[in-house]
């Protein structure tokens, strides 16, 4: 099917002469794309906007039309206002809340988020959270291998959320992504997490790397699980998934063949950069780089036991 092209002017001005609004718009599009693990080609396909136009948009030199922004917002599963930076202007209450939160530091905002979760009944008790351990982070950090060993040591069920997503959807992950699209995947991901929380008061859960892409689902995870960010260097992430025979390193991050390795690594770094602030909302972080599997398991088990006991 022939792609419909939307023409918009491209500025030839130097970078320091770019319009600040267009620069900020481009940065928001690029950040959202990275957080969701999409390459520019993926977004072009999903939005029906050419890669050339997206490159100009992300570079802050594209005088984008409303139609293009609407298509890009739909492909990124967000409101067009989020791209424009005005998502909190839809009602007086939003404006008042935004004013209360303005200029707050990250710790103050975190306390506010927790208070809102408790107010609206979305947060479990601290003792209940401590019994349900959720591992987050990019693929290749050790969520599955360490999660299984942690579950055995803690005498708790091990739940791999990807398998639960396949169960509730009735098809494989590749089928969901290729046939149904990212919106359907996020819907199944949310349902799988809800069912897991309901079924397992005690568990170790290995989550998909992109679970931070949907704020509602990630809030549910943070409110009901003790979360652990398994960190690793981009090089370790890449080498581990390739060693596992995965030729698609980071969900849309490009091929791992020799000719694509550099491009894949750059995409991986952008995804990690876009998600790092969200992964950082975990209760604790643990770096698996430069450590053997046994070293990681021993140290992580001690850390988790020490931290969860503080909440009981």
C-alpha positions in Angstrom: 0.0 0.0 0.0 1.4 3.3 -1.1 2.3 5.6 1.9 0.6 9.0 1.9 3.2 11.7 2.1 2.5 14.9 4.1 4.7 17.7 3.0 6.1 20.2 5.4 8.8 22.8 5.1 12.3 22.1 6.4 14.4 24.9 7.7 17.9 25.5 6.5 18.9 27.7 9.5 21.8 26.8 11.7 21.1 24.8 14.8 21.4 27.8 17.1 18.7 29.6 15.0 16.1 26.8 15.3 12.8 27.7 16.8 12.8 26.7 20.5 9.3 25.3 20.3 10.2 23.0 17.4 13.4 22.0 19.2 11.4 21.1 22.3 8.8 19.3 20.2 11.4 17.2 18.5 13.0 16.3 21.8 9.7 15.1 23.2 9.0 13.0 20.1 12.5 11.4 20.3 12.2 10.8 24.0 8.8 9.1 23.7 10.0 7.0 20.8 13.1 5.9 22.8 11.1 5.1 25.9 8.7 2.9 23.9 11.7 1.1 22.3 10.8 2.2 18.7 13.3 2.9 15.9 12.5 5.8 13.6 11.6 3.2 11.0 9.1 1.6 13.4 7.5 4.9 14.1 7.4 5.8 10.4 5.6 2.6 9.7 3.1 3.0 12.6 2.4 6.6 11.9 2.4 6.5 8.1 4.9 9.4 8.1 8.1 9.1 6.2 11.4 8.6 8.0 12.7 11.8 6.4 9.9 13.9 7.9 10.3 12.3 11.3 14.1 13.0 11.1 13.3 16.7 10.5 10.6 16.7 13.2 13.0 15.2 15.8 15.8 17.5 14.7 13.7 20.5 15.5 13.7 21.8 11.9 10.3 20.6 10.7 7.4 22.9 10.5 5.0 20.0 11.3 1.3 20.1 10.4 -1.4 19.2 12.9 -2.2 16.1 10.8 1.4 14.8 11.1 1.4 15.4 14.8 -1.9 13.6 15.2 -0.5 10.6 13.3 2.7 10.6 15.4 0.8 11.0 18.7 -1.5 8.1 17.7 1.5 5.9 16.8 3.1 6.7 20.2 -0.1 6.0 22.0 -0.3 9.5 23.6 -2.5 12.6 23.3 -1.3 15.2 20.9 -1.2 17.6 23.9 1.6 15.5 25.3 3.7 16.3 22.3 2.9 20.0 22.5 3.6 20.0 26.3 0.1 21.1 27.3 -1.4 17.9 28.6 -2.2 19.4 32.0 -4.4 22.3 30.8 -7.6 20.4 30.2 -9.5 21.5 33.3 -9.2 23.9 36.3 -8.4 21.0 38.6 -5.5 19.9 36.4 -4.2 23.5 36.4 -4.5 23.7 40.2 -2.7 20.4 40.7 0.0 21.4 38.3 0.6 24.6 40.2 0.9 22.6 43.4 3.5 20.3 41.9 5.5 23.0 40.0 9.1 23.4 41.2 8.9 20.3 43.5 12.0 18.1 43.5 11.9 14.5 42.5 11.6 13.2 46.1 8.6 15.5 46.8 6.9 14.4 43.6 7.5 10.7 44.5 5.8 11.2 47.9 2.9 12.9 46.1 2.5 10.0 43.7 2.5 7.5 46.5 -0.1 9.6 48.5 -2.3 9.8 45.4 -2.0 6.0 44.9 -3.1 5.4 48.5 -5.9 8.0 48.2 -7.4 6.3 45.2 -6.9 2.7 46.5 -4.4 1.7 43.9 -1.5 1.0 46.3 -1.1 -2.2 48.3 0.2 -2.0 51.9 4.0 -1.8 52.4 4.1 -5.4 53.9 2.1 -6.7 50.9 4.4 -5.0 48.4 7.5 -6.5 50.1 6.2 -10.0 49.5 5.9 -9.5 45.7 9.3 -8.7 44.1 9.2 -7.3 40.5 12.4 -7.1 38.5 12.5 -4.4 35.9 15.1 -3.3 33.3 16.1 -3.9 29.7 16.5 -7.4 28.3 19.9 -8.9 29.1 20.0 -7.6 32.7 19.3 -11.0 34.1 15.6 -10.7 35.0 14.7 -14.3 34.0 17.8 -16.1 35.2 18.1 -14.2 38.5 14.4 -14.1 39.0 14.1 -17.9 38.9 16.9 -18.4 41.4 15.4 -15.7 43.7 12.0 -17.3 43.6 13.5 -20.7 44.6 15.5 -19.0 47.4 12.5 -17.1 48.7 10.1 -20.1 48.3 7.8 -18.0 46.0 6.3 -18.6 42.6 8.3 -17.3 39.6 6.2 -15.4 37.1 7.5 -14.3 33.7 5.1 -11.6 32.7 5.7 -12.2 29.0 4.3 -15.7 29.3 1.3 -14.3 31.1 0.8 -11.8 28.3 0.8 -14.7 25.8 -1.7 -16.6 28.0 -4.2 -13.8 28.3 -3.9 -12.8 24.6 -4.0 -16.4 23.3 -1.1 -15.7 20.9 2.7 -15.2 20.9 4.4 -11.9 21.5 5.6 -11.6 17.8 2.0 -12.1 16.7 0.7 -9.4 19.0 3.3 -6.9 17.8 3.1 -7.8 14.1 -0.6 -8.3 13.8 -2.3 -6.3 16.6 0.2 -3.5 17.3 1.6 -1.8 20.3 -1.7 -0.6 21.7 -3.0 -4.1 21.9 0.2 -5.3 23.5 0.0 -2.7 26.2 -3.6 -3.7 26.9 -2.7 -7.3 27.3 0.4 -6.3 29.4 -1.9 -4.4 31.8 -4.4 -7.3 32.1 -1.6 -9.8 32.7 -0.1 -7.7 35.5 -3.5 -7.2 37.1 -4.2 -10.9 37.1 -0.7 -11.6 38.5 -1.2 -9.2 41.4 -4.6 -10.8 42.2 -3.3 -14.4 42.0 0.1 -14.1 43.6 0.4 -12.5 47.1 4.0 -13.8 47.1 6.0 -13.9 43.8 9.1 -12.9 42.0 8.0 -11.3 38.7 10.2 -10.8 35.6 8.7 -7.9 33.7 9.1 -6.9 30.0 11.7 -4.1 29.5 9.0 -1.8 28.0 6.6 -1.9 31.0 7.7 1.6 31.9 6.3 2.8 28.5 2.7 2.9 29.9 2.4 5.2 32.9 -0.8 3.5 34.2 0.7 0.0 34.1 4.0 1.1 35.6 2.1 2.9 38.4 0.2 -0.3 39.1 3.5 -2.2 39.3 5.2 0.4 41.6 2.1 0.5 43.9 1.8 -3.3 44.4 5.3 -4.7 44.1 8.7 -4.1 45.6 10.6 -3.2 42.4 14.2 -3.9 41.6 16.0 -2.3 38.7 18.6 -4.7 37.3 21.1 -2.4 35.6 23.9 -3.3 33.1 26.1 -1.5 30.7 24.8 -1.2 27.1 27.6 -3.5 26.0 26.6 -6.2 28.5 22.9 -5.9 27.5 23.9 -6.4 23.8 26.4 -9.2 24.4 24.0 -11.2 26.6 21.0 -11.1 24.3 23.1 -12.0 21.3 24.6 -14.9 23.3 21.0 -16.1 23.9 20.5 -16.2 20.1 18.3 -13.1 20.0 18.9 -11.3 16.7 16.6 -8.5 17.6 18.4 -7.1 20.6 16.0 -4.5 22.0 12.6 -4.8 20.6 12.9 -2.8 17.4 16.5 -1.9 18.0 17.7 -3.3 14.7 19.5 -6.4 13.7 22.5 -7.8 15.4 24.4 -8.9 12.3 27.9 -7.6 11.9 26.8 -4.8 9.6 24.0 -3.6 11.9 25.8 -3.9 15.2 26.8 -0.3 15.5 23.3 1.0 14.6 21.7 -1.5 17.0 24.1 -0.4 19.8 23.1 3.3 19.2 19.4 2.4 19.3 19.9 0.4 22.5 21.7 3.4 24.2 18.8 5.7 23.2 16.2 3.3 24.6 18.2 2.9 27.8 18.6 6.7 28.1 14.9 7.3 27.4 13.8 4.7 30.1 16.5 5.2 32.7 14.6 7.9 34.7 11.5 5.6 34.8 13.6 2.5 35.8 15.1 4.8 38.5 11.7 4.9 40.3 12.3 1.3 41.5 12.8 0.7 45.2 16.3 -0.4 44.7 18.8 -0.7 41.8 21.4 -3.4 41.3 24.2 -3.4 38.7 24.9 -6.8 37.2 27.7 -5.6 35.0 31.1 -7.3 35.6 29.7 -9.9 37.9 29.1 -13.6 37.5 25.7 -15.1 37.8 26.5 -16.5 41.2 27.9 -13.2 42.5 24.8 -11.4 41.3 22.4 -13.8 42.9 24.2 -13.9 46.3 24.5 -10.1 46.5 21.0 -9.4 45.2 19.3 -11.9 47.6 21.1 -10.3 50.6 20.1 -6.8 49.4 16.4 -7.7 48.8 16.0 -9.4 52.2 17.6 -6.4 53.9 15.4 -3.9 52.1 12.1 -5.7 52.3 12.5 -6.4 56.0 12.5 -2.7 56.6 8.9 -2.5 55.3 7.5 -5.3 57.4 
